[in-house]
Amino acid sequence: MSSYAPYVDRSLNFPHKIDHNDLCYKLFKVHGFTWGGDWVNSKDYKKKII
């Protein structure tokens, strides 16, 4: 089993997951940053499709 396998399903909750309810996400947005998970036109090269 690969080390990333438990984290592929982003609908699940797991420790240290950053989503729209997370303080990290909120602070990025408040300070004018965009969040890569919200991009619709750019390819996320770190995402692996299995």
Sequence and secondary structure as in RCSB ss.txt:
>XXXX:A:sequence
MSSYAPYVDRSLNFPHKIDHNDLCYKLFKVHGFTWGGDWVNSKDYKKKII
>XXXX:A:secstr
  TTGGGS TTS  TT   TTSHHHHHHHHTT   GGG SSS  TT    
